[in-house]
Amino acid sequence: MSKGVEKTFQSEVKISEAIKNQQVSVGKILITSSAGAADNILSAYLIFDKDFDTTITAKVFTEKGQEYGRVTQRVAAKQNEARYVDFVFDTRTNIDGRGVVSFE
């Protein structure tokens, strides 16, 4: 599904209080491309300190705070699991690796 070279990620990462309260944290983030698109997949290494089963919305913003991508995905994991979760944005979304990424 993904292709190309991983892009350097320099964005600020924000996690909503609702997700923090469910004891989920974010580790490394990678940016890759899907077929026919450039840099539209955000792969977040999520760490689950307790059972988790809910919807997460990932949003990307420019350095000036303008939103330019949003995707929602259901995520389920057991306590003490950790794994990459892919958030696949619209093919027109080119995540540039700078700005802000939020998980809500």
ChimeraX commands (.cxc) that place a marker at each C-alpha (Angstrom):
marker #1 position 0.00,0.00,0.00 radius 0.5
marker #1 position 2.70,2.50,0.87 radius 0.5
marker #1 position 5.67,3.39,-1.25 radius 0.5
marker #1 position 8.61,5.74,-1.31 radius 0.5
marker #1 position 10.94,7.02,1.34 radius 0.5
marker #1 position 9.83,7.93,4.83 radius 0.5
marker #1 position 9.73,11.69,5.32 radius 0.5
marker #1 position 11.34,13.48,8.25 radius 0.5
marker #1 position 8.70,14.40,10.79 radius 0.5
marker #1 position 9.11,17.71,12.60 radius 0.5
marker #1 position 5.51,18.57,13.47 radius 0.5
marker #1 position 4.29,19.31,16.96 radius 0.5
marker #1 position 2.03,16.50,18.20 radius 0.5
marker #1 position -1.06,17.30,20.27 radius 0.5
marker #1 position -3.14,14.63,22.00 radius 0.5
marker #1 position -6.61,15.46,23.30 radius 0.5
marker #1 position -7.33,15.13,27.01 radius 0.5
marker #1 position -9.95,12.46,26.21 radius 0.5
marker #1 position -7.28,10.23,24.63 radius 0.5
marker #1 position -4.72,10.99,27.35 radius 0.5
marker #1 position -7.31,10.04,29.96 radius 0.5
marker #1 position -7.61,6.62,28.29 radius 0.5
marker #1 position -3.85,6.23,28.80 radius 0.5
marker #1 position -2.80,6.31,25.16 radius 0.5
marker #1 position 0.46,7.96,24.17 radius 0.5
marker #1 position 2.18,8.55,20.83 radius 0.5
marker #1 position 5.72,7.50,19.97 radius 0.5
marker #1 position 7.41,7.84,16.59 radius 0.5
marker #1 position 5.45,9.15,13.61 radius 0.5
marker #1 position 6.23,8.30,9.98 radius 0.5
marker #1 position 4.93,9.83,6.75 radius 0.5
marker #1 position 4.65,7.64,3.66 radius 0.5
marker #1 position 2.78,7.59,0.36 radius 0.5
marker #1 position 0.02,5.41,-1.03 radius 0.5
marker #1 position -0.24,4.43,-4.69 radius 0.5
marker #1 position -1.06,7.51,-6.76 radius 0.5
marker #1 position -0.47,9.97,-3.91 radius 0.5
marker #1 position 2.41,11.75,-2.22 radius 0.5
marker #1 position 2.92,11.71,1.56 radius 0.5
marker #1 position -0.71,11.07,2.53 radius 0.5
marker #1 position -0.24,8.33,5.15 radius 0.5
marker #1 position 0.52,9.23,8.75 radius 0.5
marker #1 position 1.72,6.17,10.69 radius 0.5
marker #1 position 1.64,6.78,14.43 radius 0.5
marker #1 position 3.21,4.42,16.95 radius 0.5
marker #1 position 0.53,4.27,19.65 radius 0.5
marker #1 position 1.17,2.93,23.15 radius 0.5
marker #1 position -1.83,1.63,25.09 radius 0.5
marker #1 position -1.50,1.47,28.89 radius 0.5
marker #1 position -5.02,0.04,29.21 radius 0.5
marker #1 position -7.66,-1.52,26.95 radius 0.5
marker #1 position -8.76,0.92,24.26 radius 0.5
marker #1 position -11.58,0.80,21.71 radius 0.5
marker #1 position -12.73,4.11,20.27 radius 0.5
marker #1 position -12.53,6.40,17.27 radius 0.5
marker #1 position -9.50,8.66,16.80 radius 0.5
marker #1 position -9.53,11.67,14.52 radius 0.5
marker #1 position -6.14,12.74,13.17 radius 0.5
marker #1 position -5.80,16.28,11.83 radius 0.5
marker #1 position -2.88,18.02,10.15 radius 0.5
marker #1 position -2.28,21.77,10.26 radius 0.5
marker #1 position 0.19,24.08,8.55 radius 0.5
marker #1 position 2.77,25.98,10.59 radius 0.5
marker #1 position 0.31,28.90,10.58 radius 0.5
marker #1 position -2.50,26.78,12.02 radius 0.5
marker #1 position -4.58,26.14,8.88 radius 0.5
marker #1 position -6.13,22.67,8.81 radius 0.5
marker #1 position -5.52,20.80,5.56 radius 0.5
marker #1 position -6.34,17.19,6.36 radius 0.5
marker #1 position -8.58,15.13,8.63 radius 0.5
marker #1 position -9.29,11.43,8.90 radius 0.5
marker #1 position -11.19,9.37,11.47 radius 0.5
marker #1 position -10.48,5.75,12.28 radius 0.5
marker #1 position -11.63,3.23,14.86 radius 0.5
marker #1 position -8.73,1.90,16.92 radius 0.5
marker #1 position -8.87,-1.09,19.28 radius 0.5
marker #1 position -6.03,-2.45,21.42 radius 0.5
marker #1 position -5.41,-4.38,24.61 radius 0.5
marker #1 position -3.56,-3.15,27.69 radius 0.5
marker #1 position 0.23,-2.99,27.20 radius 0.5
marker #1 position -0.01,-3.22,23.40 radius 0.5
marker #1 position 1.96,-0.85,21.21 radius 0.5
marker #1 position 1.85,-0.70,17.41 radius 0.5
marker #1 position 1.75,1.53,14.37 radius 0.5
marker #1 position -1.68,2.73,13.27 radius 0.5
marker #1 position -2.00,4.13,9.74 radius 0.5
marker #1 position -4.16,7.19,9.19 radius 0.5
marker #1 position -4.69,7.36,5.43 radius 0.5
marker #1 position -5.64,10.86,4.29 radius 0.5
marker #1 position -7.22,11.91,1.00 radius 0.5
marker #1 position -4.80,11.44,-1.89 radius 0.5
marker #1 position -4.71,15.24,-2.33 radius 0.5
marker #1 position -3.36,15.70,1.21 radius 0.5
marker #1 position 0.41,16.03,1.12 radius 0.5
marker #1 position 1.64,15.89,4.71 radius 0.5
marker #1 position 4.75,18.06,4.74 radius 0.5
marker #1 position 6.10,17.02,8.16 radius 0.5
marker #1 position 6.02,20.52,9.64 radius 0.5
marker #1 position 3.23,22.22,11.55 radius 0.5
marker #1 position 0.90,20.43,13.96 radius 0.5
marker #1 position -0.67,16.98,14.07 radius 0.5
marker #1 position -3.51,16.43,16.51 radius 0.5
marker #1 position -5.16,13.25,17.73 radius 0.5
marker #1 position -8.65,13.68,19.14 radius 0.5
marker link #1:1,2 radius 0.2
marker link #1:2,3 radius 0.2
marker link #1:3,4 radius 0.2
marker link #1:4,5 radius 0.2
marker link #1:5,6 radius 0.2
marker link #1:6,7 radius 0.2
marker link #1:7,8 radius 0.2
marker link #1:8,9 radius 0.2
marker link #1:9,10 radius 0.2
marker link #1:10,11 radius 0.2
marker link #1:11,12 radius 0.2
marker link #1:12,13 radius 0.2
marker link #1:13,14 radius 0.2
marker link #1:14,15 radius 0.2
marker link #1:15,16 radius 0.2
marker link #1:16,17 radius 0.2
marker link #1:17,18 radius 0.2
marker link #1:18,19 radius 0.2
marker link #1:19,20 radius 0.2
marker link #1:20,21 radius 0.2
marker link #1:21,22 radius 0.2
marker link #1:22,23 radius 0.2
marker link #1:23,24 radius 0.2
marker link #1:24,25 radius 0.2
marker link #1:25,26 radius 0.2
marker link #1:26,27 radius 0.2
marker link #1:27,28 radius 0.2
marker link #1:28,29 radius 0.2
marker link #1:29,30 radius 0.2
marker link #1:30,31 radius 0.2
marker link #1:31,32 radius 0.2
marker link #1:32,33 radius 0.2
marker link #1:33,34 radius 0.2
marker link #1:34,35 radius 0.2
marker link #1:35,36 radius 0.2
marker link #1:36,37 radius 0.2
marker link #1:37,38 radius 0.2
marker link #1:38,39 radius 0.2
marker link #1:39,40 radius 0.2
marker link #1:40,41 radius 0.2
marker link #1:41,42 radius 0.2
marker link #1:42,43 radius 0.2
marker link #1:43,44 radius 0.2
marker link #1:44,45 radius 0.2
marker link #1:45,46 radius 0.2
marker link #1:46,47 radius 0.2
marker link #1:47,48 radius 0.2
marker link #1:48,49 radius 0.2
marker link #1:49,50 radius 0.2
marker link #1:50,51 radius 0.2
marker link #1:51,52 radius 0.2
marker link #1:52,53 radius 0.2
marker link #1:53,54 radius 0.2
marker link #1:54,55 radius 0.2
marker link #1:55,56 radius 0.2
marker link #1:56,57 radius 0.2
marker link #1:57,58 radius 0.2
marker link #1:58,59 radius 0.2
marker link #1:59,60 radius 0.2
marker link #1:60,61 radius 0.2
marker link #1:61,62 radius 0.2
marker link #1:62,63 radius 0.2
marker link #1:63,64 radius 0.2
marker link #1:64,65 radius 0.2
marker link #1:65,66 radius 0.2
marker link #1:66,67 radius 0.2
marker link #1:67,68 radius 0.2
marker link #1:68,69 radius 0.2
marker link #1:69,70 radius 0.2
marker link #1:70,71 radius 0.2
marker link #1:71,72 radius 0.2
marker link #1:72,73 radius 0.2
marker link #1:73,74 radius 0.2
marker link #1:74,75 radius 0.2
marker link #1:75,76 radius 0.2
marker link #1:76,77 radius 0.2
marker link #1:77,78 radius 0.2
marker link #1:78,79 radius 0.2
marker link #1:79,80 radius 0.2
marker link #1:80,81 radius 0.2
marker link #1:81,82 radius 0.2
marker link #1:82,83 radius 0.2
marker link #1:83,84 radius 0.2
marker link #1:84,85 radius 0.2
marker link #1:85,86 radius 0.2
marker link #1:86,87 radius 0.2
marker link #1:87,88 radius 0.2
marker link #1:88,89 radius 0.2
marker link #1:89,90 radius 0.2
marker link #1:90,91 radius 0.2
marker link #1:91,92 radius 0.2
marker link #1:92,93 radius 0.2
marker link #1:93,94 radius 0.2
marker link #1:94,95 radius 0.2
marker link #1:95,96 radius 0.2
marker link #1:96,97 radius 0.2
marker link #1:97,98 radius 0.2
marker link #1:98,99 radius 0.2
marker link #1:99,100 radius 0.2
marker link #1:100,101 radius 0.2
marker link #1:101,102 radius 0.2
marker link #1:102,103 radius 0.2
marker link #1:103,104 radius 0.2
view
